[in-house]
Amino acid sequence: MTSLSSPAYGAWTDAALLQALLADDRAAFAELYERYWYRVFALAYRRLKSRETAEELVQDLFTTLWHKRHEHAIEHLEHYLMAAISRRVIGHLRAHQVRTAYADYCRWYQASTTEETEQTLAAADLTEAFAQALLHLPEQSREIFRLSRLEHFSVQEISLRLNISAKTVEYHITKSLRLLRTHLRDFVLVALLFFLLY
């Protein structure tokens, strides 16, 4: 900031400058700024280790001092400025911690959601491929496979239920498994490649 203060203001006490500030004296404000900005900046910079952020907080502090000059009853200017910049630094650090924690949560949630979505889609694709493969089985084989693998009937129970021999039931189950493996082989290869690549 270029100096707007008159050389005469340099000899004034803080109390006199504050009185002039209350009377809207811009030159008195400029003198206060010149007198204290570096000390205030140095405190902010020591805590933040960021010149840009420290400068922003100092500018904000002095802007507030000017705009609210009629609202404050300041007795000790240096104490007031140091306490005010400390509060701003603490507020900035807290806000930064909250933003960092929120950003970490968003990254975790997005990764978690993406993984869940991929797993849900993969399960849906597998279910669809399995349903399509079942349609390729002959009707009797499909019925026997459904009773055996999906409804968990034993070979004996299926044999009695469909009035066929146990050997016939076993034949259809074996045949169904072989056909399903053939139909699902391409799907399994694509899914395996997807998981290996990603």
N, C-alpha and C positions, 0 to 999 in steps of 0.2 A: 504494500500500500504506500502510495506517495504521501509524504508528510503534509497534512493540512494544518498542523498545529503551529501556532506562532511561537517564536523563541520565548516570549514572555510566559507562556503556559508551562514551560519546563520547570520554572521555579515554584509553581503552585503545588500545594499539598493535594493529596488524594481527596480530602474532604472538600476543598475548594473546587476541584474539578468536578466532583459529584454534584455540588450545588449548581455549577454552571451547566452540567448535563441536564439537570432538572429544568433548567431555563432554556432547553433546546439548543444549547451552544455546540455546534458541530466541531468547532476547533478544539473545545475541551474534550469532546469524545475522541477526536483524533489523537490528542495527547495521551489520553488513557490507553488507547489502542497501542500507540508507539511504546508506551512505558511498560505494558504488561504482555503484549501478544507473544513475545518470544518465551517468556517464563511459562506461560500457559501452554504454548505449543510444545516446549521441551518436556513438560510433565506428560502430556498426552502421547508424545512420540515414544518416550521411555516405556510406557505401558503397552502401546499398540504395535510398535516396531513398523509402522507404516506412515510415511511422510504424508501421503495423500489423504488418508483417513484422519490423521491428526490435524491437518490443515482444515479439512471440512468441519471437524468438530469445533475448532477454534473460531472459524468464520461464523458458524452457527451461534456460538456463545456470544460473540460480540454483536452480531446482528440482533439477537434477542435482547442484549443489554440496551441497545439503542431503542428498539421498538417498545420495550417495556420499561423505559426509564422512569415513567411516572408511577409505575406499580410497585417498584422495589424500594425498600428502606434499607439501603446498604450502609453499614457503619464502617466495616473494614474491607476495602475493595479487594486487596490481595487475597484475603481469606475467602471472600465471596467467589472470586474468579477460580481459585484453586479447587474449592469444593464443587463448584458448578462444572468444571471440566472433568473432575473425578467422576461425578455422577454420569456425565455424558459418556465417558470412556466405559464405565461399568455397564451402562445401558447398551452401548454398542457391542460390547463383548457378549453380553447375555443374548442379544438379538442374533449375533453371529452363531452362538452355540445352538440356539433354537433352529436357525436356518440350516446349519450343518446337520443336526440330528434329524430334521425333517427331510432333508435331501437324502441322507443315508436310509431313512425309512422308505422313501419313495423308490430308491434304487432296489432295496431288498424286496419290497412289495411287488414291483414290476417284474423282477427276476422270478419271484415265487409264482406270481400269476401266470407268467409266460410258461414256466415249467409245468404248472397244473394244466394250463390250456393245451399244451403239447401232449401231455399224458392223456387228457380227456379225448382229444382228437384222435390220438393213436388207438385208444381203446374203442372209440366209435368206429374207426376204420376197420379194426380187427373184427369187431362184431358184424359189421356189414359184409366183410369178406367171408366170414364164417357162414353167415346166412346165405350168401350167394353160392358158396361151395356146397352147402347142404342141398340146394335146389338141383344140383347136378347129379345127386344120388338117385338111383331108382327108388320108386315109392316104398317098396317093402324094406329095402336097406335103410332108407331115411327113417322109417317108423321104428325099426329095431334100434338104430343108432340113438334116436331121440329117447326111447325107453331106457336104454342102457346108460348113456352118458349124461343125458340131461335130467332124467327123472330117477336115475340110480336104481333101476330094477336089476335083479340078478338074472343070469342067463336062464336059470330054471324058471323064474317068474315070467320071463318073456316067452319062454317056450310054452308054458301052460296058458298064458294069456292069448297068444296068437295061434295056438294049436299046431305048433311045428316042433321039430326035434331040436334038442340043445345044440347038436352039431350044425344045423342050419343057422341057428342064431349066431353061433361063433363065427361061421363063415361070413355072414352079412356084416358083423361087427368088424372083422379083419378087412374085408373088402371096402367098407365105408372109411375106415381109418386110412387105408392106402390111397383111396381117391381124394379124400380131404387133404392129405399131405401134398398130393400132386397139385391140387387147386390152390392151396395156401402157400406153396413154396415161393411163388413170385412175390406175394405180399410180404412174406417173412424176409426175403432177400432185400426188398426195398426198405422195409422198416429197419433192418440191420444196418444197411448202408447209411440211412438217415441218422441213426444214433452214433455210428462211427464217425461220420463227417461233422456232426454238430455236437 
